């Protein structure tokens, strides 16, 4: 699996290719407070990526420290071919 992004509060780490693609969309990266492009995670999944959460508990409360967005290498190019159309459809008009 290749990691496309590790989304954390205040400092996310995106693959350069994904970051450039997202920047070109004009979508506000801060739609979800402090988590760059976190609101797009469902679209990443629809395009073939998987999501893995780093979380721990404080009693009955869950604290998420980060979200990994990963993809099998054989799906990487199809992911990048599909994502722009999916985002354009979701964010048009």
C-alpha positions as CSV (number, residue, x, y, z in Angstrom):
1,X,0.0,0.0,0.0
2,X,1.2,3.5,-0.8
3,X,0.3,6.3,1.6
4,X,-1.3,9.2,-0.2
5,X,-1.9,11.3,2.9
6,X,-1.6,11.4,6.7
7,X,-4.1,13.9,7.9
8,X,-3.5,15.4,11.3
9,X,-4.7,18.4,13.3
10,X,-2.6,21.4,12.1
11,X,-0.1,19.5,10.0
12,X,-1.1,17.1,7.3
13,X,1.3,15.3,5.0
14,X,0.1,14.7,1.4
15,X,1.8,12.9,-1.5
16,X,3.1,15.7,-3.8
17,X,0.9,14.5,-6.7
18,X,-2.3,14.5,-4.6
19,X,-1.5,17.8,-3.0
20,X,-1.0,19.4,-6.5
21,X,-4.2,17.8,-7.8
22,X,-6.2,19.1,-4.8
23,X,-4.7,22.6,-5.0
24,X,-5.7,22.8,-8.7
25,X,-9.4,22.1,-7.8
26,X,-9.9,25.4,-5.9
27,X,-11.6,23.5,-3.1
28,X,-10.9,25.1,0.3
29,X,-8.5,22.8,2.1
30,X,-9.9,23.9,5.5
31,X,-13.5,22.9,5.1
32,X,-13.1,20.8,8.2
33,X,-11.3,22.6,11.0
34,X,-7.6,22.2,11.0
35,X,-7.6,19.0,8.9
36,X,-6.4,19.8,5.4
37,X,-8.9,18.3,2.9
38,X,-10.4,15.9,5.5
39,X,-13.8,16.5,4.1
40,X,-12.7,14.9,0.8
41,X,-11.9,11.5,2.5
42,X,-15.2,9.9,1.3
43,X,-14.2,10.9,-2.3
44,X,-10.8,9.3,-1.9
45,X,-12.5,6.1,-0.8
46,X,-14.9,6.2,-3.8
47,X,-11.9,6.4,-6.0
48,X,-10.2,3.3,-4.5
49,X,-8.3,4.5,-1.5
50,X,-8.5,3.0,2.0
51,X,-8.6,4.9,5.3
52,X,-6.9,3.8,8.5
53,X,-7.3,5.8,11.7
54,X,-4.8,6.3,14.5
55,X,-6.9,6.7,17.6
56,X,-6.7,6.1,21.3
57,X,-9.1,6.6,24.2
58,X,-9.3,8.8,27.2
59,X,-11.8,6.9,29.3
60,X,-14.9,6.9,27.2
61,X,-13.7,9.6,24.8
62,X,-11.9,8.8,21.5
63,X,-9.0,10.9,20.4
64,X,-8.0,10.7,16.8
65,X,-4.4,11.6,16.2
66,X,-4.3,11.0,12.5
67,X,-6.0,9.5,9.4
68,X,-3.9,7.5,6.9
69,X,-5.2,7.5,3.3
70,X,-3.6,4.6,1.4
71,X,-4.0,2.9,-1.9
72,X,-2.7,-0.4,-3.5
73,X,0.0,0.6,-6.0
74,X,-2.0,-0.9,-8.9
75,X,-4.9,1.4,-8.2
76,X,-2.8,4.6,-7.9
77,X,-3.0,5.7,-11.5
78,X,-6.7,4.9,-11.9
79,X,-7.3,6.8,-8.6
80,X,-5.6,9.9,-10.0
81,X,-7.5,9.5,-13.3
82,X,-10.9,9.3,-11.5
83,X,-10.6,11.7,-8.6
84,X,-10.7,15.0,-10.6
85,X,-14.0,14.0,-12.3
86,X,-15.5,12.9,-9.0
87,X,-14.6,16.2,-7.3
88,X,-15.7,18.3,-10.2
89,X,-19.1,16.5,-10.1
90,X,-19.4,17.0,-6.3
91,X,-18.3,20.6,-6.3
92,X,-19.8,22.0,-9.4
93,X,-22.5,24.6,-9.1
